Amino acid sequence: MEPAPVPPSGERRRDAAATRRRLLEAARDLFAERGYEGTTVRSIAERAGANQALLFRYFGSKQGLLAEVVAQGGLEQVRATPPEELFETALRSMLTRSAVGGAGDRSLEVYLRSIGRGDEAAGTLRELGEEYQGALAGLSGTEDGALRADLAMAWLLGIGLMRTVVAREPLACADPDDVCRLVLGTLGHLWSAPAE
């Protein structure tokens, strides 16, 4: 049996799954850092070390890539997490990622930096917000559950804004366990307060 021919210099065998994963990771990080409108297809491809044409082949468009980033992070988290654990899971994920500079779920950062910045991304991000609201709305068992869910989401996004986007101290460097202890203790009242 003859050995496989060696590709010409500069060429290498393509690994579609690895390239796709690198594009997703690059897009996730750039959307979280710059927002949807501030991120170009070129910058995503450059960070991933891939050709722009591959981005279009795998995702169809920048919007398609955003949809996959959001689905892989936020939507997957909402659908896989019991409602009573969802707020804490999202909060801890955001706090821990920003504290260690890790690459985990950055969907809330993507949401914060991209919502309201362009019609192209609005539908995908609106879906993420609606999924979170729907999951949290039943926790109080009251008629105003959707309002309570929106208030919880506003608090979560506000914490994310102050910690990761504005980097306001002392919140930006606060220990995730301390933030969770304070927030979750107060949040319990939102779910249990009787409706008027």
N, C-alpha and C positions, 0 to 999 in steps of 0.2 A: 504494500500500500504506500502510495506516494504522499509525502507531507503536503498539507494545504499550502497553496501559494502565498507568499508574503505580500501584503498590499504595498503599493508604491509608497515611498517616503511621504510622511505628512498625513497619510490616510490611516484610519483605523476602523476596525469593525464597529459598527454602531450598536449601541445597546439602547433600544427604544424605551424600555421601562426606566432605565436609569436617567436618560435624558428628560423624559416626561416628569420624573420625580424632581430633578434639579430645576426644571422650569417652574413647577409648583412651589418649591421651596423659595426660589428667588422671587417669584411673584408675591408670595405670602409676606416675605420680609420687606420687600419694597412697598407694597400696599400699606403695610403697618407703619413704615417709616415716613412715606411721602403721600399716602392717600392714593386713591384710584386715578384722579385727574393728574396728579403730579408724577405718575409712573408711566414711562413709555415702554412700548413693546421692545424697543432697542435696548433699554436699560435692563429689562428682564432677561433678554437673550444673552446680553453681555455677562451679567452676573452668573447666569447658569452655564456659561461657556458653550452656548448652543447657537445655532442659526435661527434668525427670526422666522424663517419659513417653517421650521419645525413647530414653533409655537402655534402658528395658524393650522398646521396639519393636525396637531394633537387636540387643540382646544377651539379652533374655529375663529376666535377673536379674543381681544383683551377682555371683553365682557364675559365670554365663555370661560376664560381662565379665572376671572374673579368669582364666577358662580361655583367653579370647582374648589377654589380656595375656601370659600365660605362654607360650602357643603362639607368639605373634608374636616374643617375645624368646628365652627359653630353649630351648623345644622346636625352634624353627626353627634356632637356633644348633647344637644337638646334631646335628640331622639333616643340616645342610649342611656340617659341619666334619669333616674326617678325624679319627679317634680320636686319632692321635698328636699332633694340633695342638689338641685340644679343651681340655685343661687350661690351656694357655698362652693360648688365645683368650679363655676365660672369665675368667682372672685379669687379663689385660691390659684387657679390657673393663671389669671392675669397678674396677681401679686408675685407669684413665684417666678414666672417668666421674666417679669421686669426686674426682679431682685437679682437674679443670677444671669440675666442677659441670654437666657436659653432660647431655643428655637421652637418650643412647644406650640400650643394653640395660641395663635395671635389674632383670632377672629374678632375679638372686641376692639383691639387696636385698629384693625382694618376697618371695622365699622365706624369707630370714632373719627378716623382720618378721612373717610370716604363718603359718609352719608351727607347728603345735601350738597355735594360738590359736582353733581352731573347726573343728568337723566339716565345715561347709559347704565350706571351702577345702581340706580335707585331701586329698581324692582328686586334685584337679588338681595340687597341689604334690607329692604322692607320685609321680605320673606323671613329673614333671620329674626328681625324684631318681632314679627307676628308669631313665630314659633316659640320664642322665649315667653311672650305674653301669654299665649295659649297654655303653655305648660305651667306657668306660675299662677294663672288666674284662679284655678280651683283650690289653691292652698288655704284660702280663708273660709271657703264655704258660704260666702255672702254674695248678695246681688251685685255689690260693687267690686267683685273680684278682679275684673279687668283693670279698674282704676288702681287698685292696690298693686297689681302686677306691674303696671306702668310706673308707679312710684318706686317700686323696687328696682326696676330697670333703670330709671333715671338716676337712682343712687349708685347703682353698679357702674353705669357709664360715667357718672360724675367722678367717681373714685378713679376710674381708668384715665379719664381726662387729666385730672390733677396729678396722678402718679406718673403716667407714661408720656403724656403729650406736653403738659406744662412743667412737669418735674418739680413740683412745689414741695418744699421741705416743711415739715418733717415727714409728710406722707411718702415722698419719693423714696426715702430710705428706711421707712418703718418696717419692722419685722412683720412678715405676712401673718404669723400667728396672732400678734397683737391686734392687727387691723381686723382680722376675722373675728376675734373674740368680741371686740367692741361693736362691730357692725352686726354680726349675727345675733348678739344679745338684744339689740334694739330692733332688728328686723322681725324678731318673733312677735313683738307687739303689733306690728302692721298686720300680720296674718291673724292674730287672735282678737284684736279690738272689735267689739261688737259694732254692727252697722246701726246707724241711727234710723 
